[in-house]
């Protein structure tokens, strides 16, 4: 059947990548202007909202993941519409119930700013999970234009909101301090998610309205989705927790202002990874349509390509050395943290974009979850030891990078065990990570930023050409 990245898959990646470029530009505006507008403390509260917002997917209980696994690679015309209407209505009702319960807990049990944050999270839970449900439909059926258009709209609306806040903050006739607060932008953020959910409901109205499957048969399907999707759900959530555990530590153990600076460093890193996520969106349906021999032949190249793009993205660090102190002087302390965590992007991207999709195709979600669980316990221990011994955010960052390296090694074992891939290209990829990571750290020690950038770019070019897999690398 050929390579997983066929011409159609590459077109789909370009569609999603184009929308992700718009998302990146919007993210740059939000990432650089929002902290300047609302101040360090309010930015810390906003990043607390986004930190816990990644876990609202827990309340899908594996239903969307089960649908994703069962119907991945299907055409939209092949979907059983009456059956999907039942799934949609059941899912909506379930999300509404949990949203109301979460809001009630926030109102009656939480104090101050955390009450507002978790009320917003409760509303966000409902509309984000509805949006995710329909995004799953778009993804499994290859309707990537819908994903791209909605990404563009979301990016445009966020950009308009942040520009409005910025010009208001610079205007003599300031409309009020509330507009220049995290509460205002968080409300806008949740409202945009609500708008996207409503648009999806209209687009997929034939999966919402009309006759549906009877309750008994539909309930059986739901139970199947929960059973098959839960391993993928818990593996996804454990992966998210693993990737954010150091931020959880800093959020709990340091002040809101200190957490704001730490979260700002990760926010810049997220901007680096936004365009790369286009590959992950398209990759699973493409892999599902691919025979095992093609999967095997493409594995090493896919991993290497993602790592190469990640290390190329690290070039943006050097101009930021001048830009951040000039434009956001209160966040200058984020630069040492940012320097530490940048090489981690290549490691985490290789695992989350390529390896995880291979695990899903092979039905090895439980194995991936067990790997994540082992690394999660190692990450908790490493972060705790780093805090107890050094008591700094930088020490926690270093611990997180070492744990990511361990995660890469443990996750890579499947490629050798299942596909029988030669260990040589596996070791070459690992050596590439170590050499490029060390090159980045050493080049950032050069006091002249542009000279460090040129040295790193030269090393990146030479090392990448030397380690680039050839057509026989996996035999």
Secondary structure, DSSP 4 states (H G I P E B T S, - for coil): ---SS-HHHHHHHHHHHHHHHHHHHHHHHIIIIIHHHHHHHHHHHHHHHHHHHTTGGGGGTTHHHHHHHHHTT--GGGS-HHHHHHHHHHHHHHHHHHHHHHHHHHHHH--HHHHHHHHHHHHHHHHHHHHHHHHHHHHHTT-HHHHHHHHHHHHHHHHHHHHHHHHHHH-SS---GGGGSHHHHHHHHHHHHHHHHHHHHHHTGGGTSS----HHHHHHHHHHHHHHHHHHHHHHHHHHHHHHHHHHHHHHHS-HHHHHHHHHHHHHHHHHHHTTHHHHHHHHHHHHTS-HHHHHHHHHHHHHHHHHHHHHHTTHHHHHHHHHHHH-GGGTTHHHHHHHHHHHHHHHHIIIIIIHHHHHHTT-HHHHHHHHHHHHHHHHHHHHHHHHHH-SHHHHHHHHHHHHHHHHHHHHHHHHHHH---HHHHHHHHHHHHHHHHHHHHHTTSSSHHHHHHHHHHHHHHHHHHH---TTTT-
